[in-house]
């Protein structure tokens, strides 16, 4: 599914908040990467997000 930039921002923002509050990280990450937003962006790129988008028709 192709996401708009607004959907991507919402998804990455919500997931980074979850990560910053202690949610488990769903990908293998480099040891030096600690920024929740960067981790959420990596999860988004690797399609490992547990978040879905419902669009109105």
C-alpha positions as CSV (number, residue, x, y, z in Angstrom):
1,X,0.0,0.0,0.0
2,X,1.3,3.4,-0.9
3,X,1.0,5.9,2.0
4,X,0.7,9.7,1.7
5,X,3.2,11.8,3.5
6,X,0.6,12.7,6.1
7,X,-0.2,9.0,6.8
8,X,3.5,8.3,7.0
9,X,4.1,11.1,9.5
10,X,1.2,10.0,11.6
11,X,2.3,6.3,11.6
12,X,6.0,7.1,12.4
13,X,5.0,9.6,15.1
14,X,2.6,7.2,16.8
15,X,5.2,4.4,16.6
16,X,8.0,6.5,17.9
17,X,5.8,7.5,20.9
18,X,5.2,3.9,21.6
19,X,9.0,3.1,21.4
20,X,9.8,6.1,23.7
21,X,7.4,4.7,26.2
22,X,9.0,1.3,26.3
23,X,7.4,-0.7,23.5
24,X,9.6,-3.5,22.1
25,X,11.5,-2.7,18.9
26,X,10.5,-5.0,16.1
27,X,13.7,-4.9,14.0
28,X,17.4,-5.4,14.6
29,X,18.9,-2.0,15.0
30,X,22.5,-0.7,15.2
31,X,23.7,-0.3,18.7
32,X,24.4,3.4,18.3
33,X,20.8,4.2,17.2
34,X,18.8,5.3,20.1
35,X,16.5,8.0,18.7
36,X,12.9,6.7,18.7
37,X,12.0,8.6,15.5
38,X,14.9,7.1,13.6
39,X,14.0,3.6,14.9
40,X,10.3,4.1,13.9
41,X,11.4,5.2,10.4
42,X,13.6,2.1,10.0
43,X,10.6,-0.1,11.0
44,X,8.4,1.8,8.5
45,X,11.0,1.2,5.7
46,X,11.3,-2.5,6.6
47,X,7.5,-2.8,6.7
48,X,7.5,-4.1,10.3
49,X,5.0,-1.6,11.7
50,X,2.1,-3.0,13.7
51,X,0.0,-0.1,12.7
52,X,-2.6,-0.1,9.8
53,X,-4.4,2.7,8.0
54,X,-8.1,2.7,7.3
55,X,-9.2,5.0,4.6
56,X,-12.7,6.3,4.1
57,X,-14.2,5.4,0.7
